[in-house]
Amino acid sequence: MSASAATIDADFDVNFADPAFLADPWTPLTRLQEEAPVFFSRNQGGWVISRHEDVRACYADRRLSAARGDQFFRGMPPEILAQTEAVRAFNRYNVNRMDGRDHTRVRALLLRAFDAGAIRKVEQFIGEVVEDVLDECGRLGKFEFLETVSAVLPTRVMQRLFGLPDEYRPLLFNLASQFTSASSAAAVTPELLIQLDKAIRAINAVFDTFIPLREKEPGDDLISMMVHARDGLNKLSHEEMLYNLVGLVVAGAETTAHSLATQTARIARDPALTQRLRDDPDCAFALTTELLRYPGTVKCMTRYAAEDIELRGQKIAKGDLIWIMNAGANVDTRVFSDPFTTIIDRPNARDSMAFGPGLHFCIGHLLARTELAEFLKRAFRRFDIAILQDDVEMLSSYIFYGFRSLDVRFTAR
């Protein structure tokens, strides 16, 4: 393994679990961009990629494998592996952890199901769901945002998208929460993996009930669309369908939950942004797109080197772990002018790495932005929103930029 770039201090490193990094990952990442853009972190046990150009290249590089499920199981004893078959199956069948032909085939089928028609269906009911949540916000007045909004809105949207009865909503959120606890923990414990396995098995039982029903009597829900997605004679296997539905729950619920809180806080603390959103509600989609760039939600993704490669003079060995830092790429001044300023009509908004471009570009990106935009424009139209704490404890996650809690007051306008 090659030494890191000689320009950086020998004792410099990053620690993704450090509270300072959780609150501000950008300061050390922008330093790395200048001094060691391909940097081996002893703390993180892998290569940190921080420049926009390199992040984009890594996402497109077929020599870097997305089959990263082994991160969960490093050092786990055999008895834990025996109790976590559902987690291991998720890592085998979920499209975001596949490479090569299997990834291409499954992704193409998912895109047939998760098309513009699915988004149009969401748009038909998302306003109704948002207004119901905002009614509760108005009733409470002062409340904890993550519990009242973040834990409710995304799972209600996913539940409606799947065509599931209301009673299954808590299972969806529990799965998303358990998955994030395990996948983003600084150190994955056997207890986290066992809880995640139980959550996956519980939601699998629900999908196992509804998949045969949708095969016989398809509707306009996402499960029906996935059941009947075809490319010639090709279709999703039962396992592929099951574990990609699990993946959609995780991505559709937990990721959006963090964005709702961070974006609401940022707008509420900026009178100019608040007024712009009220004067021009149609800017909400562009605004949420810009806030997904910075401060963003997904700080990084991981890959493994499938073969020996070289990047900016650094020799990366087969099997090395690679941290692809979206958070660094999205504030790279080589690409974004005034990167820490919210510019709603930013001309190169498409250069954002928010949804991991390239081979594994997020299938649900349009759904996430639609949901966020609808909430923001309706919430700030109906309420004056105050953030009731100066210091917010950050979520201890290497993946997500988010809050542990957020106390707010919604006052009807």
C-alpha positions as a printed NumPy array, in Angstrom:
array([[  0.   ,   0.   ,   0.   ],
       [  1.491,   3.307,  -1.09 ],
       [  2.058,   6.19 ,   1.266],
       [ -0.359,   9.1  ,   1.057],
       [  0.56 ,  12.308,  -0.661],
       [  3.708,  13.778,   0.862],
       [  2.291,  17.287,   1.123],
       [  0.039,  16.529,   4.106],
       [  1.236,  16.33 ,   7.719],
       [  2.306,  12.828,   8.66 ],
       [  0.075,  12.84 ,  11.74 ],
       [ -3.053,  14.111,   9.931],
       [ -6.043,  11.794,   9.685],
       [ -9.83 ,  11.867,   9.615],
       [-12.199,  10.185,  12.036],
       [-15.752,   9.939,  10.742],
       [-17.094,   9.314,  14.275],
       [-15.429,  12.42 ,  15.756],
       [-18.136,  14.94 ,  16.807],
       [-16.174,  17.691,  15.048],
       [-16.283,  15.74 ,  11.766],
       [-19.971,  14.897,  12.214],
       [-20.752,  18.615,  12.538],
       [-18.305,  19.812,   9.873],
       [-16.904,  17.207,   7.466],
       [-16.117,  19.903,   4.896],
       [-13.122,  21.571,   6.567],
       [-10.917,  18.436,   6.634],
       [-12.213,  17.284,   3.24 ],
       [-11.391,  20.585,   1.533],
       [ -7.923,  20.383,   3.057],
       [ -7.513,  16.89 ,   1.606],
       [ -8.638,  18.162,  -1.807],
       [ -5.636,  20.484,  -1.874],
       [ -2.987,  18.423,  -0.082],
       [ -3.891,  14.744,  -0.521],
       [ -6.911,  14.151,  -2.77 ],
       [ -6.331,  10.384,  -2.631],
       [ -5.559,   9.82 ,   1.035],
       [ -5.126,   6.624,   3.021],
       [ -6.828,   6.993,   6.396],
       [ -5.508,   4.79 ,   9.144],
       [ -8.559,   5.554,  11.268],
       [-11.005,   4.568,   8.536],
       [ -8.961,   1.702,   7.138],
       [ -9.28 ,   2.858,   3.555],
       [ -8.722,   5.495,   0.883],
       [-10.569,   8.824,   1.171],
       [-11.447,  10.347,  -2.229],
       [-12.391,  14.017,  -1.879],
       [-12.189,  15.887,  -5.225],
       [-15.251,  16.179,  -7.44 ],
       [-13.45 ,  14.89 , -10.528],
       [-12.195,  11.794,  -8.699],
       [-15.502,  11.114,  -6.941],
       [-17.314,  11.138, -10.282],
       [-14.654,   8.883, -11.801],
       [-14.865,   6.399,  -8.921],
       [-18.626,   6.056,  -9.234],
       [-18.188,   5.189, -12.922],
       [-15.174,   2.886, -12.512],
       [-16.117,  -0.765, -13.064],
       [-12.899,  -1.81 , -11.302],
       [-14.461,  -0.628,  -8.046],
       [-16.96 ,  -3.078,  -6.62 ],
       [-20.245,  -2.111,  -4.967],
       [-20.486,  -5.587,  -3.377],
       [-19.642,  -4.166,   0.025],
       [-21.778,  -6.298,   2.315],
       [-18.667,  -7.705,   3.974],
       [-18.373,  -4.382,   5.82 ],
       [-21.204,  -5.606,   8.04 ],
       [-19.563,  -8.893,   8.92 ],
       [-15.886,  -8.176,   9.456],
       [-14.767, -10.033,  12.574],
       [-18.199, -11.531,  13.299],
       [-18.167, -15.065,  14.79 ],
       [-19.834, -17.956,  12.885],
       [-22.8  , -18.078,  15.267],
       [-23.7  , -14.475,  14.334],
       [-23.445, -15.27 ,  10.627],
       [-25.862, -18.138,  11.193],
       [-28.405, -15.753,  12.75 ],
       [-28.213, -13.065,  10.047],
       [-29.046, -14.822,   6.782],
       [-31.631, -12.149,   5.863],
       [-28.975,  -9.411,   6.1  ],
       [-26.584, -11.455,   3.968],
       [-29.325, -12.124,   1.408],
       [-29.996,  -8.386,   1.211],
       [-26.332,  -7.834,   0.39 ],
       [-26.504, -10.47 ,  -2.355],
       [-29.69 ,  -9.326,  -4.078],
       [-30.014,  -5.569,  -3.558],
       [-29.174,  -3.683,  -6.752],
       [-26.987,  -1.141,  -4.936],
       [-24.673,  -3.953,  -3.864],
       [-24.427,  -5.691,  -7.224],
       [-21.841,  -5.48 ,  -9.985],
       [-21.671,  -6.407, -13.653],
       [-24.434,  -8.07 , -15.632],
       [-26.628,  -8.837, -12.636],
       [-26.597,  -5.188, -11.64 ],
       [-27.413,  -4.041, -15.186],
       [-30.275,  -6.537, -15.543],
       [-31.902,  -5.855, -12.164],
       [-31.494,  -2.086, -12.464],
       [-33.155,  -2.059, -15.901],
       [-36.14 ,  -3.961, -14.521],
       [-36.443,  -1.699, -11.501],
       [-36.398,   1.36 , -13.737],
       [-39.32 ,  -0.099, -15.668],
       [-41.279,  -0.282, -12.427],
       [-40.004,   2.938, -10.872],
       [-40.785,   5.139, -13.851],
       [-42.499,   8.475, -14.368],
       [-45.858,   6.779, -13.798],
       [-44.836,   5.859, -10.261],
       [-43.824,   9.45 ,  -9.585],
       [-47.122,  10.744, -11.   ],
       [-48.926,   8.432,  -8.601],
       [-46.912,   9.886,  -5.721],
       [-47.724,  13.431,  -6.799],
       [-51.434,  12.576,  -6.637],
       [-51.322,  11.773,  -2.936],
       [-48.152,  13.38 ,  -1.567],
       [-49.837,  16.752,  -1.028],
       [-52.558,  15.061,   0.977],
       [-50.02 ,  13.24 ,   3.143],
       [-47.983,  16.432,   3.695],
       [-51.067,  18.403,   4.702],
       [-52.062,  15.714,   7.22 ],
       [-48.595,  15.889,   8.799],
       [-48.694,  19.695,   8.854],
       [-52.108,  19.618,  10.528],
       [-50.48 ,  17.685,  13.373],
       [-47.597,  20.19 ,  13.451],
       [-50.105,  23.022,  13.815],
       [-51.983,  21.197,  16.558],
       [-48.791,  20.634,  18.559],
       [-47.188,  24.028,  17.923],
       [-43.946,  23.136,  19.696],
       [-42.503,  19.675,  19.066],
       [-39.505,  17.512,  18.215],
       [-39.25 ,  17.541,  14.411],
       [-37.717,  14.114,  13.792],
       [-40.41 ,  12.361,  15.792],
       [-43.37 ,  14.309,  14.384],
       [-42.3  ,  14.835,  10.756],
       [-39.217,  12.823,   9.789],
       [-40.459,   9.578,  11.322],
       [-43.92 ,   9.946,   9.798],
       [-43.936,  11.607,   6.39 ],
       [-41.49 ,   9.399,   4.403],
       [-42.927,   6.142,   5.729],
       [-46.479,   7.264,   4.954],
       [-45.4  ,   8.075,   1.409],
       [-43.696,   4.678,   1.001],
       [-46.684,   2.888,   2.498],
       [-49.019,   4.552,  -0.008],
       [-46.602,   3.92 ,  -2.859],
       [-46.524,   0.206,  -2.008],
       [-50.292,   0.109,  -1.583],
       [-50.008,  -1.256,   1.978],
       [-52.627,  -0.733,   4.694],
       [-51.854,   1.78 ,   7.451],
       [-51.123,  -0.951,   9.98 ],
       [-47.811,  -1.75 ,   8.247],
       [-46.409,   1.757,   8.574],
       [-44.519,   1.13 ,  11.863],
       [-42.819,  -1.922,  10.337],
       [-41.518,   0.195,   7.461],
       [-39.992,   2.783,   9.75 ],
       [-38.548,   0.158,  12.092],
       [-36.808,  -1.521,   9.165],
       [-35.349,   1.763,   7.929],
       [-34.153,   2.721,  11.412],
       [-32.592,  -0.659,  12.15 ],
       [-30.847,  -0.718,   8.783],
       [-29.36 ,   2.719,   9.247],
       [-28.239,   1.92 ,  12.815],
       [-26.251,  -1.049,  11.522],
       [-25.04 ,   0.234,   8.163],
       [-23.773,   3.59 ,   9.389],
       [-22.446,   2.62 ,  12.822],
       [-18.803,   3.363,  13.505],
       [-18.531,  -0.214,  14.772],
       [-21.188,  -2.76 ,  13.839],
       [-22.058,  -4.993,  16.775],
       [-23.634,  -8.472,  16.737],
       [-26.665,  -6.987,  18.486],
       [-27.2  ,  -4.437,  15.705],
       [-26.968,  -7.13 ,  13.03 ],
       [-29.401,  -9.423,  14.821],
       [-31.933,  -6.602,  15.262],
       [-31.573,  -5.678,  11.592],
       [-32.077,  -9.296,  10.563],
       [-35.298,  -9.448,  12.578],
       [-36.55 ,  -6.239,  10.976],
       [-35.826,  -7.528,   7.461],
       [-37.569, -10.83 ,   8.197],
       [-40.625,  -9.   ,   9.55 ],
       [-41.033,  -6.827,   6.453],
       [-40.242,  -9.779,   4.172],
       [-43.228, -11.57 ,   5.7  ],
       [-45.401,  -8.617,   4.69 ],
       [-44.061,  -8.544,   1.129],
       [-44.402, -12.342,   0.894],
       [-48.099, -11.859,   1.607],
       [-48.672,  -9.064,  -0.901],
       [-46.493, -10.211,  -3.824],
       [-48.733, -13.235,  -4.674],
       [-51.816, -11.019,  -4.332],
       [-50.381,  -8.475,  -6.782],
       [-49.423, -11.289,  -9.179],
       [-53.08 , -12.34 ,  -9.348],
       [-54.677,  -8.9  ,  -9.146],
       [-52.217,  -6.136, -10.063],
       [-52.947,  -2.571,  -9.098],
       [-51.184,   0.731,  -9.722],
       [-48.879,   0.354,  -6.714],
       [-45.113,  -0.166,  -6.828],
       [-45.279,  -3.822,  -5.754],
       [-47.536,  -4.552,  -8.742],
       [-45.219,  -2.676, -11.072],
       [-42.219,  -4.664,  -9.844],
       [-44.072,  -7.988, -10.05 ],
       [-44.983,  -7.332, -13.679],
       [-41.815,  -5.564, -14.836],
       [-40.503,  -7.362, -17.9  ],
       [-37.653,  -7.069, -20.379],
       [-38.535,  -9.711, -22.944],
       [-38.743, -12.963, -20.978],
       [-36.609, -11.543, -18.191],
       [-38.148, -10.591, -14.856],
       [-37.097, -10.128, -11.254],
       [-36.707, -13.297,  -9.231],
       [-38.627, -13.513,  -5.977],
       [-35.455, -12.845,  -3.966],
       [-34.481,  -9.894,  -6.155],
       [-37.944,  -8.416,  -5.767],
       [-38.023,  -8.998,  -2.021],
       [-34.648,  -7.461,  -1.199],
       [-34.997,  -4.552,  -3.594],
       [-38.319,  -3.701,  -1.958],
       [-36.384,  -3.694,   1.317],
       [-33.828,  -1.371,  -0.28 ],
       [-36.557,   1.005,  -1.433],
       [-37.964,   1.17 ,   2.095],
       [-34.557,   2.098,   3.481],
       [-33.734,   4.664,   0.801],
       [-37.248,   6.103,   0.627],
       [-37.803,   6.47 ,   4.348],
       [-34.611,   6.973,   6.317],
       [-32.604,   9.065,   3.849],
       [-35.458,  11.507,   3.208],
       [-36.089,  11.776,   6.952],
       [-32.689,  13.359,   7.557],
       [-33.066,  15.74 ,   4.603],
       [-36.415,  16.994,   5.882],
       [-34.832,  18.077,   9.167],
       [-31.598,  19.613,   7.864],
       [-33.318,  21.485,   5.034],
       [-36.125,  22.825,   7.212],
       [-33.565,  24.074,   9.734],
       [-31.431,  25.749,   7.097],
       [-34.359,  27.604,   5.511],
       [-35.899,  28.594,   8.862],
       [-32.599,  30.163,   9.951],
       [-32.26 ,  32.186,   6.729],
       [-34.94 ,  34.9  ,   6.329],
       [-33.968,  35.469,   2.686],
       [-34.494,  31.808,   1.791],
       [-37.767,  31.731,   3.727],
       [-39.07 ,  34.771,   1.855],
       [-37.934,  33.485,  -1.532],
       [-39.755,  30.209,  -0.946],
       [-42.933,  32.03 ,   0.067],
       [-42.772,  34.453,  -2.858],
       [-41.963,  31.735,  -5.377],
       [-43.201,  28.301,  -4.188],
       [-42.267,  26.816,  -7.548],
       [-38.593,  27.264,  -6.617],
       [-38.952,  24.532,  -3.981],
       [-37.696,  21.767,  -6.268],
       [-34.567,  23.73 ,  -7.234],
       [-34.061,  24.758,  -3.604],
       [-34.183,  21.216,  -2.264],
       [-31.831,  20.108,  -5.052],
       [-29.326,  22.772,  -3.965],
       [-29.66 ,  21.811,  -0.289],
       [-29.03 ,  18.171,  -1.206],
       [-25.685,  19.402,  -2.561],
       [-24.834,  21.372,   0.589],
       [-25.228,  20.641,   3.415],
       [-26.448,  17.442,   1.784],
       [-27.504,  14.18 ,   3.368],
       [-25.321,  11.334,   2.074],
       [-21.744,  12.175,   3.063],
       [-20.121,   9.189,   1.388],
       [-20.454,   5.74 ,  -0.124],
       [-17.992,   2.868,  -0.128],
       [-16.457,   0.611,  -2.759],
       [-13.808,  -2.113,  -2.812],
       [-11.014,  -2.267,  -5.369],
       [-11.701,  -5.362,  -7.481],
       [ -8.149,  -5.177,  -8.851],
       [ -4.972,  -3.191,  -8.327],
       [ -5.436,   0.365,  -9.6  ],
       [ -3.622,   3.69 ,  -9.485],
       [ -5.264,   7.038,  -8.825],
       [ -3.325,  10.317,  -8.722],
       [ -0.089,   8.416,  -8.203],
       [ -1.433,   6.359,  -5.291],
       [ -1.355,   2.569,  -5.661],
       [ -4.636,   1.12 ,  -4.453],
       [ -4.438,  -2.634,  -3.929],
       [ -7.084,  -5.183,  -4.783],
       [ -9.399,  -5.508,  -1.792],
       [ -8.721,  -2.014,  -0.423],
       [-11.693,  -0.094,   0.94 ],
       [-12.467,   3.225,  -0.772],
       [-14.464,   6.055,   0.8  ],
       [-16.09 ,   8.128,  -1.971],
       [-16.811,  11.464,  -0.313],
       [-19.915,  13.114,  -1.789],
       [-19.619,  15.78 ,   0.909],
       [-16.194,  16.805,  -0.368],
       [-17.117,  16.714,  -4.053],
       [-20.15 ,  18.922,  -3.474],
       [-18.088,  21.813,  -2.08 ],
       [-15.147,  21.525,  -4.482],
       [-14.395,  25.063,  -5.679],
       [-13.057,  23.646,  -8.962],
       [-16.701,  22.967,  -9.818],
       [-18.931,  25.075,  -7.549],
       [-18.489,  28.802,  -6.998],
       [-19.325,  29.943,  -3.447],
       [-20.004,  26.31 ,  -2.486],
       [-21.168,  27.134,   1.049],
       [-23.779,  29.603,  -0.186],
       [-27.275,  28.383,  -1.088],
       [-27.798,  29.476,  -4.695],
       [-31.253,  28.27 ,  -5.711],
       [-30.725,  28.756,  -9.426],
       [-27.178,  27.388,  -9.471],
       [-26.369,  26.918, -13.195],
       [-24.456,  23.651, -12.749],
       [-26.836,  22.001, -10.272],
       [-26.565,  18.763, -12.261],
       [-22.934,  18.432, -11.164],
       [-24.049,  17.637,  -7.61 ],
       [-22.972,  14.232,  -6.301],
       [-25.971,  14.058,  -3.948],
       [-27.402,  10.882,  -5.501],
       [-24.19 ,   9.062,  -6.365],
       [-23.956,   9.399, -10.167],
       [-22.796,   6.725, -12.554],
       [-23.581,   3.025, -12.552],
       [-25.515,   3.087,  -9.259],
       [-27.298,   6.453,  -9.602],
       [-30.188,   6.552,  -7.112],
       [-33.348,   5.179,  -8.723],
       [-35.572,   7.138,  -6.332],
       [-33.965,  10.557,  -6.736],
       [-37.057,  12.151,  -8.3  ],
       [-39.322,  10.774,  -5.585],
       [-37.062,  12.137,  -2.835],
       [-36.854,  15.621,  -4.329],
       [-40.604,  15.733,  -5.029],
       [-41.411,  14.77 ,  -1.447],
       [-38.983,  17.29 ,   0.03 ],
       [-40.151,  20.11 ,  -2.258],
       [-43.82 ,  19.537,  -1.448],
       [-43.149,  19.598,   2.282],
       [-40.987,  22.722,   2.202],
       [-43.297,  24.886,   0.111],
       [-46.406,  23.875,   2.059],
       [-44.78 ,  24.116,   5.514],
       [-43.335,  27.601,   5.024],
       [-46.533,  28.813,   3.378],
       [-48.649,  27.749,   6.37 ],
       [-46.263,  28.446,   9.264],
       [-43.594,  30.659,  10.713],
       [-40.971,  28.087,  11.724],
       [-38.523,  28.663,  14.563],
       [-35.606,  26.403,  15.517],
       [-35.529,  26.29 ,  19.315],
       [-31.958,  25.164,  19.914],
       [-28.68 ,  26.781,  18.955],
       [-26.555,  23.655,  19.25 ],
       [-27.911,  20.518,  17.604],
       [-26.378,  17.136,  18.359],
       [-25.388,  15.428,  15.131],
       [-26.287,  11.909,  14.1  ],
       [-23.341,   9.555,  14.705],
       [-23.218,   8.174,  11.166],
       [-20.473,   7.92 ,   8.585],
       [-23.113,   7.862,   5.821],
       [-25.7  ,  10.471,   6.769],
       [-25.413,  14.124,   7.702],
       [-28.306,  14.604,  10.077],
       [-29.539,  15.564,  13.528],
       [-30.257,  13.367,  16.536],
       [-33.159,  15.662,  17.413],
       [-34.493,  19.089,  16.466],
       [-36.847,  21.143,  18.653],
       [-39.058,  23.485,  16.622],
       [-42.091,  25.745,  16.921],
       [-44.639,  26.024,  14.093],
       [-46.836,  29.122,  14.372],
       [-49.74 ,  29.473,  11.946],
       [-49.377,  32.47 ,   9.664]])
